[in-house]
């Protein structure tokens, strides 16, 4: 009996450590998700603004006020922003996988 009590205490400490680790994992993933959501709002607005800048550059080109290089530069910046948006969606998807894993989603 005296030998079982220390073993039970060790098992309880291991269990407690596992619960705290699981809580921390889930908490970290949720905080990351919130940051991704805030960034998504900014990135969406940035992409929309750059798309409008392409239209403006094209109109100015037709009017002879800018060169074709300005139009291509606007298109390049818009494309880079769209790539950033795709990368953010990739980060969001990976974060969702981490959340599934942290909640014990059958990960091996």
PyMOL CGO cylinders between C-alpha atoms (Angstrom):
from pymol import cmd
from pymol.cgo import CYLINDER

trace = [
    CYLINDER, 0.00, 0.00, 0.00, 2.75, 2.45, 0.85, 0.3, 1, 1, 1, 1, 1, 1,
    CYLINDER, 2.75, 2.45, 0.85, 4.43, 1.76, -2.47, 0.3, 1, 1, 1, 1, 1, 1,
    CYLINDER, 4.43, 1.76, -2.47, 1.25, 2.40, -4.48, 0.3, 1, 1, 1, 1, 1, 1,
    CYLINDER, 1.25, 2.40, -4.48, 0.73, 5.94, -3.16, 0.3, 1, 1, 1, 1, 1, 1,
    CYLINDER, 0.73, 5.94, -3.16, 3.95, 7.37, -4.68, 0.3, 1, 1, 1, 1, 1, 1,
    CYLINDER, 3.95, 7.37, -4.68, 3.18, 5.62, -7.97, 0.3, 1, 1, 1, 1, 1, 1,
    CYLINDER, 3.18, 5.62, -7.97, -0.32, 7.10, -8.00, 0.3, 1, 1, 1, 1, 1, 1,
    CYLINDER, -0.32, 7.10, -8.00, 1.11, 10.54, -7.28, 0.3, 1, 1, 1, 1, 1, 1,
    CYLINDER, 1.11, 10.54, -7.28, 3.55, 10.20, -10.18, 0.3, 1, 1, 1, 1, 1, 1,
    CYLINDER, 3.55, 10.20, -10.18, 0.77, 9.07, -12.48, 0.3, 1, 1, 1, 1, 1, 1,
    CYLINDER, 0.77, 9.07, -12.48, -1.37, 12.02, -11.41, 0.3, 1, 1, 1, 1, 1, 1,
    CYLINDER, -1.37, 12.02, -11.41, 1.50, 14.44, -12.05, 0.3, 1, 1, 1, 1, 1, 1,
    CYLINDER, 1.50, 14.44, -12.05, 1.98, 12.97, -15.53, 0.3, 1, 1, 1, 1, 1, 1,
    CYLINDER, 1.98, 12.97, -15.53, -1.74, 13.33, -16.19, 0.3, 1, 1, 1, 1, 1, 1,
    CYLINDER, -1.74, 13.33, -16.19, -1.73, 16.91, -14.92, 0.3, 1, 1, 1, 1, 1, 1,
    CYLINDER, -1.73, 16.91, -14.92, 1.24, 17.73, -17.15, 0.3, 1, 1, 1, 1, 1, 1,
    CYLINDER, 1.24, 17.73, -17.15, -0.57, 16.27, -20.17, 0.3, 1, 1, 1, 1, 1, 1,
    CYLINDER, -0.57, 16.27, -20.17, -3.68, 18.36, -19.47, 0.3, 1, 1, 1, 1, 1, 1,
    CYLINDER, -3.68, 18.36, -19.47, -1.67, 21.57, -19.10, 0.3, 1, 1, 1, 1, 1, 1,
    CYLINDER, -1.67, 21.57, -19.10, 0.24, 20.84, -22.32, 0.3, 1, 1, 1, 1, 1, 1,
    CYLINDER, 0.24, 20.84, -22.32, -3.01, 20.16, -24.20, 0.3, 1, 1, 1, 1, 1, 1,
    CYLINDER, -3.01, 20.16, -24.20, -4.53, 23.39, -22.90, 0.3, 1, 1, 1, 1, 1, 1,
    CYLINDER, -4.53, 23.39, -22.90, -1.45, 25.37, -23.95, 0.3, 1, 1, 1, 1, 1, 1,
    CYLINDER, -1.45, 25.37, -23.95, -1.46, 23.83, -27.43, 0.3, 1, 1, 1, 1, 1, 1,
    CYLINDER, -1.46, 23.83, -27.43, -5.12, 24.68, -28.00, 0.3, 1, 1, 1, 1, 1, 1,
    CYLINDER, -5.12, 24.68, -28.00, -4.68, 28.16, -26.57, 0.3, 1, 1, 1, 1, 1, 1,
    CYLINDER, -4.68, 28.16, -26.57, -1.70, 28.86, -28.85, 0.3, 1, 1, 1, 1, 1, 1,
    CYLINDER, -1.70, 28.86, -28.85, -3.56, 27.66, -31.93, 0.3, 1, 1, 1, 1, 1, 1,
    CYLINDER, -3.56, 27.66, -31.93, -6.59, 29.80, -31.10, 0.3, 1, 1, 1, 1, 1, 1,
    CYLINDER, -6.59, 29.80, -31.10, -4.42, 32.88, -30.60, 0.3, 1, 1, 1, 1, 1, 1,
    CYLINDER, -4.42, 32.88, -30.60, -2.74, 32.20, -33.95, 0.3, 1, 1, 1, 1, 1, 1,
    CYLINDER, -2.74, 32.20, -33.95, -6.17, 31.86, -35.57, 0.3, 1, 1, 1, 1, 1, 1,
    CYLINDER, -6.17, 31.86, -35.57, -7.21, 35.24, -34.22, 0.3, 1, 1, 1, 1, 1, 1,
    CYLINDER, -7.21, 35.24, -34.22, -4.03, 36.82, -35.60, 0.3, 1, 1, 1, 1, 1, 1,
    CYLINDER, -4.03, 36.82, -35.60, -4.65, 35.21, -39.00, 0.3, 1, 1, 1, 1, 1, 1,
    CYLINDER, -4.65, 35.21, -39.00, -8.19, 36.61, -39.03, 0.3, 1, 1, 1, 1, 1, 1,
    CYLINDER, -8.19, 36.61, -39.03, -6.92, 40.12, -38.34, 0.3, 1, 1, 1, 1, 1, 1,
    CYLINDER, -6.92, 40.12, -38.34, -4.29, 39.78, -41.06, 0.3, 1, 1, 1, 1, 1, 1,
    CYLINDER, -4.29, 39.78, -41.06, -6.88, 38.43, -43.51, 0.3, 1, 1, 1, 1, 1, 1,
    CYLINDER, -6.88, 38.43, -43.51, -8.91, 41.62, -43.21, 0.3, 1, 1, 1, 1, 1, 1,
    CYLINDER, -8.91, 41.62, -43.21, -5.85, 43.72, -43.98, 0.3, 1, 1, 1, 1, 1, 1,
    CYLINDER, -5.85, 43.72, -43.98, -4.73, 41.50, -46.87, 0.3, 1, 1, 1, 1, 1, 1,
    CYLINDER, -4.73, 41.50, -46.87, -8.19, 41.49, -48.47, 0.3, 1, 1, 1, 1, 1, 1,
    CYLINDER, -8.19, 41.49, -48.47, -8.34, 45.27, -48.38, 0.3, 1, 1, 1, 1, 1, 1,
    CYLINDER, -8.34, 45.27, -48.38, -4.80, 45.49, -49.75, 0.3, 1, 1, 1, 1, 1, 1,
    CYLINDER, -4.80, 45.49, -49.75, -5.63, 43.22, -52.70, 0.3, 1, 1, 1, 1, 1, 1,
    CYLINDER, -5.63, 43.22, -52.70, -8.78, 45.21, -53.50, 0.3, 1, 1, 1, 1, 1, 1,
    CYLINDER, -8.78, 45.21, -53.50, -6.86, 48.48, -53.40, 0.3, 1, 1, 1, 1, 1, 1,
    CYLINDER, -6.86, 48.48, -53.40, -4.17, 47.15, -55.71, 0.3, 1, 1, 1, 1, 1, 1,
    CYLINDER, -4.17, 47.15, -55.71, -6.78, 45.86, -58.15, 0.3, 1, 1, 1, 1, 1, 1,
    CYLINDER, -6.78, 45.86, -58.15, -8.22, 49.37, -58.25, 0.3, 1, 1, 1, 1, 1, 1,
    CYLINDER, -8.22, 49.37, -58.25, -4.73, 50.73, -58.84, 0.3, 1, 1, 1, 1, 1, 1,
    CYLINDER, -4.73, 50.73, -58.84, -4.43, 48.53, -61.93, 0.3, 1, 1, 1, 1, 1, 1,
    CYLINDER, -4.43, 48.53, -61.93, -7.64, 49.98, -63.32, 0.3, 1, 1, 1, 1, 1, 1,
    CYLINDER, -7.64, 49.98, -63.32, -6.44, 53.50, -62.57, 0.3, 1, 1, 1, 1, 1, 1,
    CYLINDER, -6.44, 53.50, -62.57, -3.05, 52.84, -64.17, 0.3, 1, 1, 1, 1, 1, 1,
    CYLINDER, -3.05, 52.84, -64.17, -4.73, 51.44, -67.29, 0.3, 1, 1, 1, 1, 1, 1,
    CYLINDER, -4.73, 51.44, -67.29, -6.98, 54.48, -67.59, 0.3, 1, 1, 1, 1, 1, 1,
    CYLINDER, -6.98, 54.48, -67.59, -4.02, 56.79, -67.13, 0.3, 1, 1, 1, 1, 1, 1,
    CYLINDER, -4.02, 56.79, -67.13, -2.09, 54.83, -69.75, 0.3, 1, 1, 1, 1, 1, 1,
    CYLINDER, -2.09, 54.83, -69.75, -4.93, 55.22, -72.24, 0.3, 1, 1, 1, 1, 1, 1,
    CYLINDER, -4.93, 55.22, -72.24, -4.95, 58.95, -71.49, 0.3, 1, 1, 1, 1, 1, 1,
    CYLINDER, -4.95, 58.95, -71.49, -1.19, 59.05, -72.10, 0.3, 1, 1, 1, 1, 1, 1,
    CYLINDER, -1.19, 59.05, -72.10, -0.31, 60.15, -68.58, 0.3, 1, 1, 1, 1, 1, 1,
    CYLINDER, -0.31, 60.15, -68.58, 1.74, 57.08, -67.56, 0.3, 1, 1, 1, 1, 1, 1,
    CYLINDER, 1.74, 57.08, -67.56, 3.89, 54.52, -69.33, 0.3, 1, 1, 1, 1, 1, 1,
    CYLINDER, 3.89, 54.52, -69.33, 3.16, 50.85, -69.83, 0.3, 1, 1, 1, 1, 1, 1,
    CYLINDER, 3.16, 50.85, -69.83, 5.81, 50.17, -67.18, 0.3, 1, 1, 1, 1, 1, 1,
    CYLINDER, 5.81, 50.17, -67.18, 3.54, 51.82, -64.61, 0.3, 1, 1, 1, 1, 1, 1,
    CYLINDER, 3.54, 51.82, -64.61, 0.69, 49.52, -65.62, 0.3, 1, 1, 1, 1, 1, 1,
    CYLINDER, 0.69, 49.52, -65.62, 2.91, 46.45, -65.42, 0.3, 1, 1, 1, 1, 1, 1,
    CYLINDER, 2.91, 46.45, -65.42, 4.25, 47.57, -62.04, 0.3, 1, 1, 1, 1, 1, 1,
    CYLINDER, 4.25, 47.57, -62.04, 0.69, 47.92, -60.71, 0.3, 1, 1, 1, 1, 1, 1,
    CYLINDER, 0.69, 47.92, -60.71, -0.12, 44.44, -62.03, 0.3, 1, 1, 1, 1, 1, 1,
    CYLINDER, -0.12, 44.44, -62.03, 3.03, 43.02, -60.43, 0.3, 1, 1, 1, 1, 1, 1,
    CYLINDER, 3.03, 43.02, -60.43, 2.20, 44.54, -57.04, 0.3, 1, 1, 1, 1, 1, 1,
    CYLINDER, 2.20, 44.54, -57.04, -1.34, 43.20, -57.25, 0.3, 1, 1, 1, 1, 1, 1,
    CYLINDER, -1.34, 43.20, -57.25, -0.08, 39.73, -58.12, 0.3, 1, 1, 1, 1, 1, 1,
    CYLINDER, -0.08, 39.73, -58.12, 2.35, 39.79, -55.19, 0.3, 1, 1, 1, 1, 1, 1,
    CYLINDER, 2.35, 39.79, -55.19, -0.50, 40.76, -52.86, 0.3, 1, 1, 1, 1, 1, 1,
    CYLINDER, -0.50, 40.76, -52.86, -2.65, 37.91, -54.24, 0.3, 1, 1, 1, 1, 1, 1,
    CYLINDER, -2.65, 37.91, -54.24, 0.22, 35.48, -53.64, 0.3, 1, 1, 1, 1, 1, 1,
    CYLINDER, 0.22, 35.48, -53.64, 0.42, 36.79, -50.07, 0.3, 1, 1, 1, 1, 1, 1,
    CYLINDER, 0.42, 36.79, -50.07, -3.30, 36.13, -49.71, 0.3, 1, 1, 1, 1, 1, 1,
    CYLINDER, -3.30, 36.13, -49.71, -2.86, 32.55, -50.89, 0.3, 1, 1, 1, 1, 1, 1,
    CYLINDER, -2.86, 32.55, -50.89, 0.03, 32.07, -48.45, 0.3, 1, 1, 1, 1, 1, 1,
    CYLINDER, 0.03, 32.07, -48.45, -2.17, 33.39, -45.64, 0.3, 1, 1, 1, 1, 1, 1,
    CYLINDER, -2.17, 33.39, -45.64, -4.89, 30.89, -46.58, 0.3, 1, 1, 1, 1, 1, 1,
    CYLINDER, -4.89, 30.89, -46.58, -2.25, 28.14, -46.51, 0.3, 1, 1, 1, 1, 1, 1,
    CYLINDER, -2.25, 28.14, -46.51, -1.20, 29.28, -43.04, 0.3, 1, 1, 1, 1, 1, 1,
    CYLINDER, -1.20, 29.28, -43.04, -4.85, 29.27, -41.97, 0.3, 1, 1, 1, 1, 1, 1,
    CYLINDER, -4.85, 29.27, -41.97, -5.35, 25.72, -43.26, 0.3, 1, 1, 1, 1, 1, 1,
    CYLINDER, -5.35, 25.72, -43.26, -2.22, 24.47, -41.49, 0.3, 1, 1, 1, 1, 1, 1,
    CYLINDER, -2.22, 24.47, -41.49, -3.40, 26.17, -38.31, 0.3, 1, 1, 1, 1, 1, 1,
    CYLINDER, -3.40, 26.17, -38.31, -6.76, 24.40, -38.60, 0.3, 1, 1, 1, 1, 1, 1,
    CYLINDER, -6.76, 24.40, -38.60, -4.90, 21.10, -38.85, 0.3, 1, 1, 1, 1, 1, 1,
    CYLINDER, -4.90, 21.10, -38.85, -2.92, 21.97, -35.72, 0.3, 1, 1, 1, 1, 1, 1,
    CYLINDER, -2.92, 21.97, -35.72, -6.17, 22.77, -33.91, 0.3, 1, 1, 1, 1, 1, 1,
    CYLINDER, -6.17, 22.77, -33.91, -7.63, 19.42, -34.96, 0.3, 1, 1, 1, 1, 1, 1,
    CYLINDER, -7.63, 19.42, -34.96, -4.48, 17.70, -33.72, 0.3, 1, 1, 1, 1, 1, 1,
    CYLINDER, -4.48, 17.70, -33.72, -4.42, 19.65, -30.44, 0.3, 1, 1, 1, 1, 1, 1,
    CYLINDER, -4.42, 19.65, -30.44, -8.02, 18.66, -29.75, 0.3, 1, 1, 1, 1, 1, 1,
    CYLINDER, -8.02, 18.66, -29.75, -7.11, 15.02, -30.20, 0.3, 1, 1, 1, 1, 1, 1,
    CYLINDER, -7.11, 15.02, -30.20, -8.45, 14.56, -33.70, 0.3, 1, 1, 1, 1, 1, 1,
    CYLINDER, -8.45, 14.56, -33.70, -7.12, 11.07, -34.26, 0.3, 1, 1, 1, 1, 1, 1,
    CYLINDER, -7.12, 11.07, -34.26, -3.62, 12.20, -35.16, 0.3, 1, 1, 1, 1, 1, 1,
    CYLINDER, -3.62, 12.20, -35.16, -0.92, 9.54, -35.06, 0.3, 1, 1, 1, 1, 1, 1,
]
cmd.load_cgo(trace, "trace")
